[in-house]
């Protein structure tokens, strides 16, 4: 993902004067016209959380990096007392560093990988300068002298080897005992072959940044190879001007070019390989099913003869899990999960492995629940059940024989952390109402519980799992709560749409007067499986808008998550249809309220929300006075294979669905003033989406307002530009609705 973000400009479309006339009161810095907006869009809006730490394998101690990045300190888990300094950069041998950004510790704790000068690649991936620190000798040395920067290094279980990917897309093995380096692969090639780390679409849509795993006996390194040679290239320009100027592009723009498979186009051809450390030979592990398109995960499951390979067909309706012996390359199928619509990403991303069984999340009963399988491939039991979704599985404590998970058991807008014991008894570890999450020590003796609600900022507690008593409060956000005491708080409601009950929230001005009539901004995201209506703490642009006299309304329509599979998958192969019906009905519901001015209702969304903004505002009965779409998809043919085809299949399989779901084909139906904002260096939803939409508007004799962010990516997040996004949006709604 490109992280250079430059200044904003306004461009006219088709030489037509903007319908908003907002430029009539133009000022050099318009965001300054909205006093205090940065308080709601900058760091002040974020609550405090404890400093990050990592448990050691036994769970009795944890490590924490000092705020200046110079010391790595060990603490006692039970008492929180400092025990010793494991790494002090002021007391190392051979190499001296000023500070580090992060670290990885070997299983035995004798080696530590540290890094500095990281450089972002895409959303999750980065390369950096890595160093190996030996705890006993205090020796600190560069991981590689042949390759200055490394990516996704993993330490062998015995701590004697490190595998990493270099800039040539090859895997290298550093043997720390002899300080030698050998090439595991040699066929890596930029924009052609990638070994050991994922391509763009895997990283973005399968939430992974590495594709290597060590065998428990240190004898084998297994990895995924990505042949992206047939994946089409995508390019966008890079410009000089802005907060991070690049003089090289002063007269001629540069470009960023990478492999991006749009819907219906070829993906990388993936394969699994094992490398034998002793013989230095590599074997390909052949998988028996020709329907396999994706391999989102590989990992070992407590045996050097059991490499788990998780696979999906292209439609993402069928998952098959294999157990492979990397030495013999014999492959056995463990289980198959199939559905009549897409499988939830948690099905293949949230599998947990234990010595004698593994667990998967499945919605086969209509709701996501936990199932236990043996390595023979047999279903052992269904662990949770009921008319609610398990939204996170935290794992199994073999001593207490308890499972820990998060669910919607107390309503779709809530998230409750619970424990299920061996007798089937469920104990809630967090309040029924609100949103809680947990992180457990490796031995499940302690857990950190984070809880918030619409009226309570996050409170983070450290809890003894044996009696569920709070050992200490790590962060109560008391000062933060006081600072935001006067901010508007979400009020929840339900409404009817097309025979369905939908959940929503509303923010009103602090000085709300029910005898007045207020303008409304309808906010939504609407993406499949997403949720915006949650009983959790949030401060942001919406709160600032209430200080400017707006009511903000958010409704989760059909297709969103937390309410079972039928509610979510009804949008399958037909994105934007039911979502738009529900958003229009939500706006009509808002218009029916006595304190809402029905002539002043706008709609806003970002990314999928921007897409749905365009879809809803082109409905024949859309009641909107104005619409603002940020970084919108305008045709699913322009978006990546994994995401678009998950919900729409390929354009070849579902041509009519792609036509009816494209805002591009409805551009002439938008009847309200429209503002589109987009970053020109968006590697996710390309700026060309906006360009093509504007072209359709022009061809239909229409126009819209547009605000572009040169060299900004999908989040438009650097150099304070998100403040500009919301200031421009507020100005636009003011010009159209006040």
C-alpha positions in Angstrom: 0.0 0.0 0.0 1.4 3.4 -1.0 1.9 5.6 2.0 3.0 8.8 0.4 0.2 11.3 0.8 0.2 14.7 -0.8 -1.9 17.9 -0.9 -5.5 18.0 -1.9 -7.0 19.7 -4.9 -10.4 20.3 -6.3 -11.0 19.4 -10.0 -13.9 20.4 -12.2 -15.6 17.7 -14.2 -16.4 18.3 -17.9 -15.8 22.0 -17.3 -19.1 22.2 -15.5 -19.5 24.5 -12.5 -20.0 22.5 -9.3 -23.6 22.1 -8.3 -22.7 22.8 -4.7 -21.4 26.3 -5.2 -19.3 25.6 -2.2 -16.3 27.3 -3.7 -18.0 30.7 -3.5 -16.7 31.0 0.1 -13.4 29.3 -0.5 -10.6 29.9 2.0 -7.0 28.7 1.7 -7.5 26.3 4.7 -11.2 25.4 4.8 -10.8 22.8 7.5 -10.0 25.7 9.9 -13.5 26.9 9.4 -14.7 24.0 11.6 -13.2 24.8 15.0 -12.3 21.7 16.9 -12.8 19.1 14.2 -9.3 17.7 14.7 -10.1 16.8 18.2 -12.7 14.3 16.8 -10.5 13.0 13.9 -7.0 13.0 15.5 -5.3 11.2 18.3 -7.5 12.8 21.0 -10.5 10.7 20.1 -8.6 7.4 20.8 -8.9 5.9 24.3 -5.8 4.6 26.0 -4.7 0.9 26.0 -2.0 -0.8 27.9 1.4 -1.1 26.3 1.7 -4.3 24.1 3.4 -7.3 25.6 4.1 -10.9 24.6 3.7 -13.9 26.9 6.6 -16.4 27.0 5.6 -20.0 26.2 4.8 -21.1 29.7 2.6 -18.1 30.4 4.3 -17.4 33.7 6.2 -14.4 32.4 5.8 -11.8 29.6 8.0 -9.5 27.7 7.5 -5.8 27.0 9.5 -3.4 24.8 10.3 -0.1 26.5 8.7 3.0 25.0 12.1 4.3 23.7 12.7 0.9 21.9 16.0 0.4 23.7 15.1 -2.4 26.3 13.2 -5.6 26.3 12.1 -6.4 29.8 10.7 -9.6 31.4 7.8 -9.3 33.9 6.1 -11.8 36.2 2.6 -12.5 34.9 0.9 -13.0 38.3 2.4 -9.9 40.1 3.4 -7.7 37.2 6.8 -7.1 38.8 9.8 -6.5 36.6 12.1 -9.5 36.7 15.0 -8.7 34.4 16.1 -6.9 31.3 16.5 -9.4 28.5 17.9 -7.0 25.9 19.6 -3.6 26.5 20.8 -1.9 23.4 23.2 0.1 25.5 25.0 -3.2 26.5 25.3 -5.3 23.3 28.3 -6.8 21.7 29.5 -6.4 18.1 26.7 -4.2 16.9 25.2 -1.1 18.4 21.7 0.1 17.6 19.9 3.3 18.7 16.5 1.6 19.0 14.3 -1.2 17.6 10.7 -1.3 16.4 9.8 -4.9 17.3 11.0 -8.4 18.2 10.4 -12.1 17.9 11.7 -14.5 20.5 12.7 -18.1 19.9 10.6 -20.9 21.6 13.5 -21.6 23.9 14.1 -17.9 24.6 17.8 -17.9 23.8 17.6 -16.0 20.5 15.7 -12.8 19.7 15.1 -11.3 16.3 14.8 -7.5 16.4 14.1 -5.1 13.6 14.4 -1.5 12.6 13.8 0.8 9.6 10.7 -1.1 8.5 9.2 -0.2 5.2 5.6 -0.9 4.4 4.8 -3.0 1.4 1.0 -3.4 1.5 -1.6 -3.4 4.3 0.1 -6.0 6.5 3.5 -6.7 5.0 6.8 -4.9 5.5 10.5 -5.5 5.1 13.1 -4.3 7.5 16.7 -4.6 8.7 16.7 -7.6 11.0 19.3 -8.5 13.7 19.9 -11.7 15.7 20.5 -11.2 19.4 21.9 -14.1 21.5 20.8 -13.6 25.1 23.6 -15.5 26.8 26.5 -13.7 25.0 24.7 -10.4 24.3 25.9 -10.7 20.8 23.9 -8.6 18.2 24.5 -9.2 14.5 22.7 -8.5 11.2 20.6 -11.4 10.1 22.0 -11.2 6.6 24.9 -9.3 5.1 24.1 -10.5 1.5 20.5 -9.1 1.8 20.2 -5.9 3.6 16.5 -6.0 4.1 14.4 -9.1 5.0 10.8 -10.0 5.1 8.7 -12.4 7.3 11.5 -14.2 9.1 10.6 -17.2 11.2 12.8 -18.9 13.8 13.1 -22.7 13.9 11.7 -24.3 17.1 15.2 -25.1 18.4 16.3 -21.5 17.7 19.2 -22.5 15.6 17.9 -21.4 12.1 16.0 -18.4 10.6 14.2 -18.6 7.3 13.4 -15.3 5.6 12.4 -13.9 2.2 14.7 -11.4 0.5 13.9 -8.7 -2.1 14.4 -11.2 -5.0 11.3 -13.2 -3.8 13.5 -16.1 -2.7 13.7 -17.9 0.7 17.1 -18.0 2.5 18.1 -20.0 5.5 20.4 -18.6 8.1 22.1 -21.3 10.2 23.0 -19.5 13.4 25.4 -22.1 14.8 27.8 -21.6 11.9 26.5 -18.2 10.7 26.1 -19.5 7.2 23.4 -18.6 4.7 22.0 -20.8 1.9 19.3 -20.3 -0.7 16.2 -22.5 -0.2 14.7 -21.3 -3.5 16.3 -19.8 -6.6 13.4 -19.2 -9.0 12.0 -16.1 -7.3 11.4 -13.3 -9.7 9.7 -9.9 -9.2 6.2 -9.9 -10.7 6.5 -13.6 -11.6 7.4 -16.0 -8.8 7.0 -15.4 -5.0 8.3 -17.9 -2.4 7.2 -17.9 1.2 5.2 -14.7 1.3 1.8 -14.0 -0.2 0.9 -11.9 -3.3 -1.2 -8.8 -3.0 -4.6 -10.4 -3.1 -3.8 -13.1 -0.5 -2.4 -10.5 1.9 -5.4 -8.2 1.4 -8.3 -10.8 1.4 -6.9 -13.8 3.4 -5.3 -11.6 6.1 -1.9 -13.1 5.9 1.7 -11.8 5.6 3.7 -15.0 5.6 3.5 -18.4 3.9 6.2 -20.5 5.6 6.2 -22.9 8.6 8.8 -25.0 10.4 8.3 -28.7 11.3 8.3 -29.4 15.1 11.5 -31.4 14.7 13.3 -28.6 12.8 14.0 -30.9 9.8 11.6 -29.4 7.3 10.7 -25.9 6.1 7.4 -25.9 4.2 6.2 -22.9 2.1 3.7 -21.8 -0.5 4.9 -20.8 -3.9 2.9 -18.2 -5.8 3.3 -18.2 -9.6 1.8 -14.8 -10.5 3.2 -14.6 -14.0 -0.2 -14.8 -15.6 -1.8 -12.2 -13.2 -2.4 -8.9 -15.1 -0.4 -5.8 -14.0 -2.1 -2.7 -12.7 -0.4 0.8 -12.6 -1.3 4.2 -11.2 0.7 7.4 -11.4 2.6 9.0 -8.5 3.0 12.8 -8.4 5.5 15.2 -6.9 3.6 17.6 -4.7 2.4 17.2 -1.1 3.5 16.6 2.4 6.2 14.1 1.3 7.4 15.7 -2.0 9.3 13.7 -4.5 11.3 16.0 -6.8 11.9 13.1 -9.2 8.3 13.4 -10.3 8.3 17.2 -10.8 8.0 17.2 -14.6 7.0 13.6 -15.4 4.8 11.6 -13.0 6.2 8.3 -11.7 4.1 5.1 -11.4 3.4 2.2 -9.1 2.9 -1.1 -10.9 2.0 -4.4 -9.3 0.0 -7.6 -9.8 -3.7 -7.1 -9.2 -6.2 -9.8 -10.4 -9.6 -8.2 -11.0 -12.7 -10.3 -11.0 -12.7 -13.1 -13.6 -8.9 -12.7 -14.4 -6.2 -15.3 -13.5 -5.0 -15.7 -10.0 -1.6 -16.8 -8.9 -1.1 -20.5 -9.3 -0.2 -21.7 -5.8 1.6 -24.9 -4.7 3.0 -26.3 -1.5 6.6 -27.3 -1.1 8.8 -28.9 1.6 12.5 -28.2 2.0 14.7 -30.8 3.8 17.3 -29.0 5.9 19.8 -31.9 5.9 19.6 -32.9 2.2 18.8 -29.4 0.9 16.2 -31.0 -1.4 12.8 -29.5 -2.2 9.7 -31.5 -2.9 6.3 -30.4 -4.2 3.3 -31.7 -2.3 0.7 -32.6 -4.8 -2.9 -32.0 -3.8 -5.5 -34.3 -5.3 -8.4 -32.0 -6.2 -8.3 -29.9 -9.4 -11.0 -27.6 -7.9 -8.4 -26.1 -5.5 -7.8 -22.4 -6.4 -6.6 -21.0 -3.1 -4.4 -22.1 -0.2 -5.0 -19.5 2.5 -3.1 -21.3 5.3 -0.5 -24.0 6.0 0.8 -25.0 9.4 2.1 -28.0 11.3 -0.2 -29.6 13.8 2.0 -31.1 16.6 3.7 -33.7 14.4 6.5 -33.4 11.8 4.4 -35.8 9.7 1.3 -33.6 9.8 1.4 -30.5 7.7 -2.1 -29.0 7.5 -3.0 -27.5 4.2 -6.3 -25.5 4.0 -7.7 -25.1 0.5 -10.6 -23.4 -1.2 -12.3 -23.6 -4.6 -12.5 -20.4 -6.6 -16.1 -19.8 -5.6 -15.0 -20.1 -1.9 -18.0 -22.3 -1.2 -15.9 -25.4 -0.5 -13.1 -25.8 2.0 -11.1 -29.0 2.2 -8.4 -29.5 4.9 -5.6 -31.9 4.1 -2.9 -33.5 6.3 0.3 -34.0 4.4 3.5 -35.8 5.3 6.2 -33.5 3.9 8.8 -36.2 3.7 6.7 -38.8 1.8 4.4 -36.2 0.2 1.4 -38.5 1.1 -1.7 -36.4 1.5 -4.9 -37.3 3.4 -8.2 -35.4 3.4 -9.3 -34.5 7.0 -12.6 -32.7 6.3 -14.8 -30.9 3.8 -17.0 -27.9 4.5 -19.4 -26.9 1.7 -22.2 -24.3 1.5 -24.6 -22.9 -1.0 -23.1 -19.4 -0.7 -19.6 -18.2 0.4 -18.0 -19.7 3.4 -17.3 -17.2 6.2 -13.6 -16.2 6.3 -13.4 -17.4 9.9 -14.1 -20.9 8.6 -10.6 -21.2 7.2 -8.8 -18.4 9.1 -9.8 -19.4 12.7 -8.9 -23.0 12.8 -7.2 -24.1 16.1 -5.0 -27.1 16.4 -4.3 -29.2 19.5 -2.3 -32.5 20.0 -5.4 -34.7 19.6 -7.9 -32.7 17.7 -8.6 -29.4 15.9 -11.6 -27.0 15.9 -13.3 -25.1 13.1 -16.1 -22.5 13.0 -19.0 -23.6 10.8 -22.4 -22.1 10.0 -23.9 -25.4 8.9 -26.8 -25.0 11.4 -27.4 -21.4 10.3 -25.2 -19.8 12.9 -21.4 -19.9 13.4 -20.5 -22.5 16.0 -17.4 -24.4 17.1 -16.9 -28.0 16.0 -14.2 -30.5 17.1 -12.6 -32.9 14.7 -10.1 -35.7 15.2 -7.0 -36.0 13.0 -8.6 -39.2 11.6 -11.1 -36.8 9.9 -14.1 -37.7 12.1 -16.4 -35.2 13.7 -16.0 -35.6 17.5 -18.6 -33.1 18.6 -20.3 -29.8 18.2 -19.0 -27.6 21.0 -21.4 -24.6 21.0 -25.0 -24.4 19.8 -27.9 -22.0 19.7 -29.5 -19.2 17.7 -26.4 -16.9 18.0 -23.0 -16.6 16.3 -19.7 -17.4 17.8 -17.6 -14.4 16.6 -14.2 -15.4 18.1 -12.8 -18.6 19.5 -10.0 -18.0 22.0 -9.1 -21.7 22.6 -9.2 -24.7 24.9 -7.7 -25.2 28.3 -6.8 -28.9 28.6 -6.4 -28.8 32.4 -9.8 -27.3 33.2 -11.3 -28.8 30.0 -12.9 -25.4 29.1 -13.5 -23.6 25.9 -13.3 -19.8 25.7 -15.1 -17.8 23.0 -16.9 -14.5 22.1 -20.5 -14.5 20.8 -23.7 -12.7 20.1 -25.6 -14.8 22.7 -27.0 -11.6 24.2 -28.0 -9.9 21.0 -26.5 -9.1 17.7 -25.2 -5.6 18.8 -23.4 -7.1 21.8 -20.2 -9.2 22.1 -19.9 -11.4 25.2 -16.8 -13.4 26.3 -17.8 -16.8 27.7 -16.4 -20.0 29.1 -17.9 -23.4 28.4 -16.9 -26.1 30.8 -16.7 -29.9 30.4 -20.3 -30.3 31.7 -21.7 -27.9 29.1 -22.2 -25.0 31.5 -21.7 -21.5 30.1 -20.3 -18.8 32.3 -20.2 -15.2 30.9 -16.9 -13.5 31.7 -18.1 -10.1 30.6 -21.4 -8.1 30.9 -24.3 -9.3 28.7 -24.6 -5.8 27.1 -21.7 -4.1 25.5 -18.6 -5.4 23.6 -15.9 -7.4 25.2 -12.8 -9.2 23.9 -10.2 -11.3 25.6 -6.6 -12.4 25.3 -5.4 -15.4 27.3 -2.0 -16.5 28.6 -0.7 -19.6 27.0 -1.6 -21.8 30.0 -5.1 -20.1 30.3 -4.3 -19.1 33.9 -4.9 -15.4 33.2 -6.7 -13.3 30.7 -6.9 -9.7 29.7 -10.5 -8.5 29.3 -11.3 -5.4 27.3 -14.8 -4.1 27.7 -16.7 -1.0 26.4 -20.2 0.1 25.6 -21.9 3.0 23.8 -21.7 5.0 27.0 -18.5 3.5 28.6 -15.0 3.9 27.2 -12.8 0.8 27.2 -11.7 -0.6 30.5 -8.9 -3.2 30.4 -8.6 -5.6 33.3 -6.2 -8.4 34.1 -8.1 -11.4 35.4 -7.3 -14.7 37.3 -9.0 -17.4 35.2 -9.2 -19.8 38.2 -11.8 -17.5 40.0 -12.5 -14.8 37.4 -11.4 -12.1 39.8 -9.7 -9.0 38.6 -6.1 -9.0 39.6 -5.6 -5.4 38.5 -7.1 -2.8 36.2 -4.6 -2.1 33.4 -6.5 0.9 32.0 -9.7 2.5 33.1 -9.7 5.6 30.8 -11.1 7.7 33.7 -9.5 10.9 32.5 -10.5 10.2 28.9 -14.1 9.5 30.0 -14.2 12.8 31.8 -12.9 14.6 28.7 -15.6 13.2 26.6 -18.4 13.4 29.1 -20.3 15.9 27.1 -20.1 14.1 23.8 -23.2 12.7 22.2 -23.7 9.0 22.9 -25.3 6.4 20.6 -29.0 5.6 21.2 -30.1 2.2 19.8 -33.3 1.5 18.0 -34.9 -1.0 15.7 -37.0 -0.4 12.5 -38.8 -2.5 9.9 -37.7 -2.9 6.3 -39.2 -5.3 3.8 -40.5 -7.5 6.6 -37.1 -7.5 8.5 -36.3 -5.9 11.8 -33.1 -3.9 11.4 -30.8 -2.6 14.1 -29.7 1.0 14.2 -28.1 3.7 16.3 -28.6 7.5 16.4 -26.4 10.4 17.6 -28.2 13.6 18.5 -26.8 17.0 19.3 -25.9 17.5 23.0 -28.5 20.3 23.2 -31.1 18.3 21.3 -34.5 20.0 21.2 -37.4 17.6 20.2 -39.4 20.5 19.0 -36.8 21.4 16.4 -36.3 19.7 13.0 -32.7 18.6 12.3 -30.8 17.6 9.2 -29.6 14.0 9.1 -26.6 12.2 7.7 -27.2 8.5 7.2 -23.9 6.6 7.7 -23.4 3.0 6.7 -20.8 0.5 5.5 -23.1 -2.4 4.5 -20.5 -4.9 3.4 -21.2 -8.6 3.7 -20.6 -9.8 7.3 -19.7 -6.4 8.6 -21.4 -4.6 11.5 -21.5 -0.9 12.3 -24.3 -1.1 14.8 -22.5 -2.4 17.9 -22.8 -1.6 21.5 -19.3 -0.3 21.8 -17.4 2.9 22.4 -16.7 5.2 19.5 -15.8 8.9 19.2 -15.2 10.4 15.8 -16.4 12.6 13.0 -20.0 11.7 13.7 -19.8 13.2 17.2 -18.3 16.4 15.7 -21.2 16.6 13.2 -23.7 16.6 16.1 -21.9 19.7 17.4 -22.7 21.3 14.1 -26.4 20.6 14.4 -26.7 17.2 12.7 -28.3 14.0 13.7 -26.3 10.9 12.6 -28.2 7.7 11.9 -26.7 4.3 11.1 -28.6 1.1 10.2 -27.2 -2.3 9.5 -29.2 -3.7 6.6 -29.4 -7.2 5.1 -26.1 -8.8 4.3 -24.4 -7.5 7.5 -23.2 -9.9 10.3 -24.0 -11.0 13.7 -27.5 -12.3 12.8 -27.0 -15.7 11.3 -26.2 -17.0 7.9 -29.6 -16.5 6.2 -29.6 -12.7 7.0 -26.1 -12.4 5.7 -26.1 -14.4 2.6 -29.4 -13.2 1.1 -27.2 -10.7 -0.9 -25.3 -13.5 -2.6 -24.7 -12.8 -6.3 -26.7 -9.6 -6.1 -24.8 -7.0 -4.1 -26.4 -3.7 -3.6 -30.0 -4.7 -4.1 -31.3 -5.6 -0.7 -28.8 -3.3 1.0 -30.2 -0.3 -1.0 -33.8 -1.2 -0.2 -32.9 -1.2 3.5 -30.9 2.0 3.4 -33.6 3.9 1.6 -36.2 2.5 4.1 -33.8 3.6 6.9 -33.8 7.1 5.5 -37.6 7.1 5.3 -37.8 5.9 8.9 -35.5 8.8 9.9 -37.7 11.2 7.8 -40.8 10.0 9.7 -39.4 11.2 13.1 -40.9 14.4 14.3 -37.5 16.0 15.0 -36.1 15.3 11.6 -36.4 17.6 8.6 -37.3 15.1 5.8 -36.0 17.5 3.1 -32.5 17.5 4.6 -31.3 13.9 4.7 -27.9 13.0 3.3 -26.0 9.7 3.0 -22.3 8.9 3.4 -20.0 5.9 3.2 -16.4 4.9 2.6 -15.1 1.9 0.5 -18.0 -0.6 0.4 -20.0 2.2 2.2 -19.1 4.5 -0.7 -20.3 1.8 -3.1 -23.6 1.5 -1.2 -23.9 5.3 -1.1 -23.9 5.3 -4.9 -26.3 2.4 -5.1 -28.8 3.8 -2.6 -28.8 7.3 -4.0 -29.7 5.9 -7.4 -32.8 4.2 -6.1 -36.0 5.6 -7.7 -37.5 6.5 -4.3 -34.2 7.7 -2.7 -35.0 10.6 -0.4 -31.5 12.0 -0.1 -30.7 15.7 -0.5 -27.0 15.0 -0.9 -24.6 12.0 -1.0 -20.9 11.7 -0.2 -19.0 8.6 -1.4 -15.3 8.1 -0.4 -13.2 5.6 -2.3 -16.2 3.7 -3.8 -16.2 0.6 -5.9 -18.2 1.5 -8.9 -18.2 -1.9 -10.7 -17.2 -5.2 -9.1 -15.4 -6.1 -12.4 -12.8 -3.6 -11.2 -12.2 -5.2 -7.8 -10.0 -8.1 -6.8 -10.9 -11.7 -7.5 -11.0 -13.0 -3.9 -13.4 -10.4 -2.5 -15.6 -9.8 -5.6 -16.0 -13.4 -6.5 -16.7 -14.5 -2.9 -20.0 -12.7 -3.1 -20.6 -12.4 -6.8 -18.9 -15.4 -8.5 -17.0 -14.5 -11.6 -18.4 -12.1 -14.3 -18.5 -15.1 -16.6 -20.6 -17.1 -14.2 -22.9 -14.2 -13.1 -23.0 -11.6 -15.9 -26.4 -10.2 -15.1 -25.5 -9.8 -11.4 -22.4 -7.8 -12.3 -24.5 -5.5 -14.5 -27.3 -4.8 -11.9 -24.9 -4.4 -9.0 -22.7 -1.8 -10.6 -23.2 1.9 -9.7 -21.5 2.6 -13.1 -24.7 1.4 -14.8 -26.9 3.5 -12.6 -25.0 6.8 -12.8 -27.8 8.5 -14.8 -30.3 7.6 -12.0 -28.7 9.7 -9.2 -31.0 12.6 -8.5 -29.2 14.3 -5.6 -26.0 16.4 -5.5 -23.0 14.0 -5.2 -19.5 14.4 -3.9 -16.9 11.7 -4.6 -13.5 11.7 -2.8 -10.7 9.3 -3.7 -7.0 8.9 -3.2 -5.1 8.6 -6.5 -2.7 6.0 -5.1 -5.4 3.7 -3.7 -4.0 0.2 -4.3 -7.2 -1.4 -2.9 -10.1 0.4 -4.6 -8.4 2.0 -7.6 -8.9 5.7 -8.4 -10.0 4.5 -11.9 -13.3 3.4 -10.2 -14.1 7.1 -9.7 -12.8 8.1 -13.1 -15.0 5.6 -14.9 -18.0 6.6 -12.9 -17.5 10.3 -13.7 -17.2 9.3 -17.4 -20.6 7.7 -17.3 -22.1 10.7 -15.6 -20.6 12.9 -18.3 -22.0 10.7 -21.1 -25.4 11.0 -19.5 -25.1 14.8 -19.4 -24.7 14.9 -15.6 -22.0 15.9 -13.2 -20.8 15.5 -9.7 -18.4 17.3 -7.3 -15.1 15.7 -6.8 -12.2 16.1 -4.4 -9.0 14.1 -5.0 -6.1 13.3 -2.7 -2.9 12.9 -4.8 -0.7 10.0 -3.8 -3.0 9.0 -0.9 -4.0 5.4 -0.4 -7.4 3.8 0.5 -7.4 5.1 4.1 -6.4 8.7 3.1 -4.7 8.6 6.5 -1.3 10.4 6.3 -0.6 14.1 6.9 -3.9 14.7 8.7 -5.8 14.2 5.5 -8.7 12.3 7.1 -9.6 15.6 8.8 -9.8 17.2 5.4 -12.1 14.4 4.2 -14.6 15.0 7.0 -14.3 18.8 6.9 -15.0 18.7 3.1 -17.9 16.4 3.7 -19.4 18.7 6.4 -19.0 21.7 4.1 -20.7 19.8 1.3 -23.7 18.8 3.5 -23.9 22.3 4.8 -24.1 23.7 1.3 -26.8 21.3 0.3 -28.9 20.8 3.4 -28.6 23.8 5.7 
